[in-house]
Amino acid sequence: MKIIFKVILTLWLCYASNLAFSQATQMPQKAKSDTLKLKEVVISAQRKFIQQKTDRTVINVSALISTAGTSVLEILTLAPGVSVDQNGTITMKGKQGVMVLIDDKLSYLSGADLEAYLRSLSSDIVQEIELMTNPPAKYDASGNAGVINIKTKKQQVKGFNIGVNLSLRQTKVAATNNSMDMNFRKGKVNVFGNFAYTIRNGYADVNIYRQYKDEVGNPLNSFNQDTHFQRRGYGFLATAGADYFASEHTTFGIAVKGLSRYPENLSTSIGHISNSAGAVISTITSENHEKGNFKNGGLNLNYRRTFDNKGAELSGSLDYLNYTTLNNQNFSAQSYDIAPLSLVHDSLFGHLPSGINIYAGKMDFSQTLATGWKLESGIKSSYTNSDNLAEYFNVVAQAEIPDYEKTNHFKYQESINAGYLNLNKDFKRLNIQAGLRIEQTSAKGHQFGNIQRPDSAFQRNYLNLFPTFYALYKIDSTAMHQVKFNYGRRIDRPYYQDLNPFISPLDKFTYYVGNPYLKPSFSDNFELSYIFKNRLTMSTHYSSSHDAVNETIEIANGNYYSRPGNIGNVQVYGISVDGNYAPTRWLSLQLNGELSNIKSKSDFYTGTLNTSGYFTYLQALIQLSAGKGWSGQLDGNYQSRQTNAQFLTAAKGRLNAALAKKISASLQLKISVSDILYTNINKGTINNLKNTEATYKNLGDTRVGILSVSMRFGKAVKGQRRHDAGSADTEQGRVKN
């Protein structure tokens, strides 16, 4: 494999350097000063809210009537087919595994942390949002659900500018997200940076119920438990960088980042075990206190060189990233049995440090050929090394005794080498784009043993091809009617932490467990769309995933184990309709509807898992502009009952409202309330459990009031460089925060 990639690398570098040298030497001489000055002609038109391109759907945020005071996250939830749940998980067309990029660069965060980060960013920085269910070959093949790319605005005039965003978040408890950004350009140097400070304060009330049965289905004991979660903490984020414009065609850049978070989580629970007649025979109380820190540092070096006005460009970047995590866990449980009368107390202490280092580099070259085809090509290589230690001790009479069943030391190494080629051309009414990406992966993991558990190790090497194809056909010359088709093959590699075979207790009978035997998941995705006036889009989509990764639940010896696992095959197919309409300048309407089916089939703990179910998703948005800087918004969504592998999720929805006032060009105020009716509640049933029925209900802090203030001082910078994706963009997305 290494020889193959050395040959590919050598050929690619020779080809790119030859084209670059050819363009540089053939560059026309500067024209003489005898030129005819023409008066400037300005053509202005309002941008459409949704634009369909060959390989993506573009949401033009500037076309919205009112975005003053909103956040990037709120704009993202307005995109058709995109939803964000109360845990910060982003789905697109009903599928998880979405990669979120900002200016083609991964956002570093995931889950609730990504949600908080996007909520802290002002909508004023966003120009458009790109939705790619099948991203081109230029993008890493990771992300079975596709890519969401948030593109920020280009600044207009030179000078110094600084922005401040303050927000207060109120549920039953208060929290805050505050950020500041700055930019300054003088001569050939541009300096930029931002700083954020966040106070986290959240809660959740979770109820779980389990009914145990004998082999013939008769009820035995049942377990009913209520748990209250308190999530607190604070964090700092700082980034700084500089661009040096060596010439009109050459730019060098450097960027550094530091992130420190100090989370503290406390869960208290009380559970009752009842006999088949419903009488309580045992009571269990537990407390789980976790306190730790998460630190991330990163360095990026980048380079860009343009050669002519036809788009010939060579760019490259080098990245180093380090993640360090320390989590200390104190767990205690007390069991009181009625007959025979007994009281048992358990205490467990866990010390869980981990570290991840990522090294990556990439180069990209693009060129418009004489035949009209646009050629894009590139190479990338990354190396990841993670070291995870879990030390657990049973506390007996204030003495710590090692618990070798839960203690482990796990190391994981992974290298990925990739190359791609992409071609694109317009044929009047027809646009065609085709690409091919090749990725070679080598991975090995080693779980160190102890006096009770032996060593174990695994090694994987695989080479995969990821083709993509897109076609957009304009049925008439005015592009009133268009048809679009796309296909792409994708891969989902596991989160690094999920490969660590840790065991973390939630209560005396519930454990979270890692899985070192997780395999990557591959999917083939197809989509066919009809577009009318760029206002109405009707689509049908189909995807088939092999070894899809999903949460799995197993009951063993009365204990409940939650771990990530590979589901044999998952198929998703459905239809969707997206429409937008603006009857007046002060009123804008948007509607998105989707009907999909998820079908899962796999070998499972209890035999064969074979589930299938339809679900609907509806989303509506109304925006009003009342003049004098006032604007309002009312939106909501509804998701019907959904079957996905082992889980049957109940229907849920939410209604949101917002009011904004633009006081001046540099000052905006906004107040908003989400989930007004408190209906965005996660609850459902867990199936395919051995001789067990289980249900859950999670009441989170989804009803939220937010007051935000956005201020900006100074002038923006003309020609501010938009940074490309770093070479470690995908690897960062596989780090849980």
Steps between C-alpha positions, in 0.01 A plus 500: 500500500782742590667442162172575320458829685863599443447454125170695511663778706798529261279512189262752657780735611662485156167570330401789731843667489512470119161668461592767754831575322322509164243750626765718665720518190210561263350779708429797274703820541337792674301714257622844405354803674302603188166377623147624457324568828136402499235612741411243761186298430324362806242224470318415821249228571366338811661162564269202520468326835574153357720423200551155352848423370635186343653354816332697780205708619590858600306695763559875453469637852511861379172439316316445828288797605621496860813341638599780740607365835458133410777243533665272247324204661160661459569566133615141459172366638318700229673306222265251331547142617731595788407448866682533832389298803531599866838325527643710217496211250452631145316288245438556129216323322451278804860374510767553764871530424503858364832683463466871590756732341553873531665640186593144399664443839362265762365675809712298748199419720218247512170444676401750767834683470449554128148623574628750757773621263262554207253672731770748607581605142301791364303455179661821372811303404311252278460548125358161405462138607588212269318166540678206336342157542767367263807729528749516208820295500695801634345441842598210723273200450397503868142578598227267375235775527708755308649843570361835618738784412437840664666772290570835663480843339793670331583837649481815289731783612839530663546587864470361850184329623390331818178322587344406833215253549338457842215261577311381807331160483224427750320173569446390862864601533705775335798472266687733269703500178722800428747558220719769347671508161743741338672558166770746392676537168785728409709467189572137423412367845157406630456404866186342643382333820208425726430412861200328657395437858214265581323407820317169468198426718245242397283222629302194398256267673510144370264213579576141401272201546589134447270201525682166529332178380568128507572289193129462417417868546352508849584818696761478774659796673485858370739793543386864505756779543498880493829686448570873517803630307672830573753613240722789598834641405676777313736530208730726301570505127768715337623507140754725334660512160663704229516507121796637308421610143845454344364604160176533311507124436671354809379486860645334810297445817530378857230433758510374859216391724455421867193358669452420871179367651433401859179294511339374819207259489295368791227239471286378788251218463254290692373169371256236615496128424153348519379141484249366247214621722637858496620506862833675562762253623814714469599867479824626343636852527813613319710807437747547218729805512733569206748784485775557250647711225527494124784680321567541131790676331560533130743649247428553129741616229351569157603622156315611186630590153287611203640502145248668270149641483348170390516336842835318498594466865734300724441484875629299794480475876664327796322433830588382847228442761511380857208401722549430871216380720488423872185376668470399866189305591360427845212252501313377803190282532295377790260204481229432757327163479176446691509121529735385626585836654841615381691816413789498252721796416727513194755770418711529187766753395616544143801687360473533120772697317536487121699671229464526122758636256416569134748587223375577150604662174334554162547668161235598244530617140225631268518600134254584220607305193485624142204268433293684762524227762601612849749259653551467877746262661667455835672276750475469878668302775415483872627314805317464833630361827277464808584376849214429742525384859210400726590425861214390728518431872244357741502706817474281811550657843666800329750265331520488120510146359560467122197385300662300220167429327460867410865614486670505160770672298430542127721640224387565144691609188359585159638636173294604197644584157272641233497643150220630278416617149191705408372627163222753438360661183198702385333395171252788463198337667688204647760509776696183575742430780679174573764415756693214651668490839730225623571453871738248656460439875728318744389462861610303802383487859646343811315443827752430773413226744516483879521220755143393417463586131732400212640727229304542180587672173366554150632635171312611189615607154259593224503687170175652372374695200233770537342604168267800467282612211270802450280622217280812482282547192303816416186385321435848355731789414375713791584226754144509628496120503810301599581138577791401724658162576792412725674190631781453749667235713589594858670357809447553872798419720438458875571769756841434654353482852236245393780258413621510860348201688427705812217420744339803662214454750186716489339314788535159664331321208584728203838532327643677196757283318740565211556260211852442357357276228299772327540489125463793259160542338458545124198645322379559144275806461270594209279807455273617215334844511266718299544877546242765408613866490746428781197538730370145506713185515358148502750221566525129550801349672638156582802384699633162599752472785703193589625457859325822604605608851218546748447485874415147612351385832568160657359344816745256661466358853245768582737781400431746220793571262493782245775481237554607138463211259487418130152440361527267199304697241294820517293630211340846495270616222247776476357806329520867599355835397665837565322825420541869571274793414515874566161658413614843624823671599410468868384136502696183422379140523697176487379139524686171501340155512653153491372142503768236551540135587786352703559127468762320712608136488783347701619213713438608857545399863156341503508357149400681181409869516260590220314830535331737259293813545386821331529844655403851395677827570334840450661841539348846452636854530327839491704820502364852536669836450312784672734784403712732713736213578233270647466140382329188625513130441275203571612149416443142602550137408336164555647150479275196511578172673822353362644147492879483476672166564437410866317820591141617454493877562173674581370800306621844603501860381563857604380855445744794510466878483744791481495879492794713388576872498780651292579817694783607272740353248724388787249406771232230498276354771302176490277300727385150415317207655537146372275200564225726635256213554770271647428220255855423382529202734704188428322180597458156354541125521809279476437172318695178444597456864530150644184426703463872574275790408647849546379860458661838565402867530741793498379844611779742406542877511348554156271789599752782483484878512797688351586869517788599275690818418728536197736795457759577235754781490736622230515404135522162330794396284488485123634183350515312827618151423256214550697215652475162335439178687798392704652165414368348826138607454342153497722357775391782734138406441562153643604637840216510750503808722 
